[in-house]
């Protein structure tokens, strides 16, 4: 760190960076200053130092599949190219047998450790569909973790069942759900949600459902989808809400900032967003995330899915410690046509080794499976 100490002293955000180096995360009124700063390199160097201090020269990944069990959806999000309305000729919902077949093939071929289960908001699916799926996976593939359903999917199930989200979460946990992904957060301010996803749950509901999950022992990830209509103030509010909830529940295992991909979405067709935010913005978001969540949320994910392997390698030097998953079978981002949306574990291991890190395969709860 001595090489960049002088540069830090001359930076407009030197106080924030020096505090971070001494173990004091940025205060809430520092978030906007970080977001508006041009010192991305310095923020990244400090974030990288904090990450290596905690994890050494290791970067983790999970061998997993994404199970997009249905594309039927009634929320019509403007940022999504995946969904189809009920009755559409391209709509589908997987049967229990098809789910078992996909998980079995993935276990036999890749020895996956996690199945990430996400789909549309399908009003025809009751809770038994999910309970039967989770029970089957946990019974027949006990080494495969069930990481599934966004808060908004949980909300949809509750509406279908005329039940509370708390009751739905309890039943899902009993049937085998082990952790929740962070999807549905997008940006946790309602003025943004009213533009990009007005039919989905608003910010307070996302926070409430996450709090309910954490309270009954279901840990989760937190995510942020940036690069569309949000302002720095909206991003700052997003960070604040995640920090506040984590201080109460300590239920977030990881934070994943990812860049909105506009291809084939309504937001691109309407001319609201024409291009993705790009790689430099990713590195800045990764680095700021590490500073803000240092000592609070242990893992920051590199988000290769929307930015590519090369940017994910750089992200590991800018504060990320986890490469993410192999994501075999992913369909949501692939619908934007942006790039290949799956990797083998060998490709991830090679990518981690190429930048001089040791690759650690992990499970659903970030516990080590093997070191490469």
Buried (B, 14 or more C-beta within 10 A) or exposed (E): EEEBEEBBEEBEBBBBBBBBBEEEBBEEEBBBBBBEBEBBBBBBBBBBBBBBEBBEEBBBBBBBBBBBBBBBBBBBBBBBBBBBEEEEEEBBBBEEEEBBEBBBBBBEEBEBBBBBBBBBBBBEBEBEBBBBBBBBBBEEBEEBBBBBBBBBBBBBBBEBBEBEBBEBBBBBBEBBBBBBBBBBBBBBBBBBBEBBBEEBBBBEBBBBBBBBBBEEEBBBBBBBBBBBBBBBEBBBBBBBBBBEBBEEBEBBBBBBBBBBBBBBBBBBEEEBBEEBBEBEBBBBBBBBBBBBBBEBBBBBBBBBBBBBBEBBBBBBBBBBBBBBBBBBBBBBBBBBEBBEBBBEBEEBBBBBEEEEBBBBBBBBBBEEBEEB
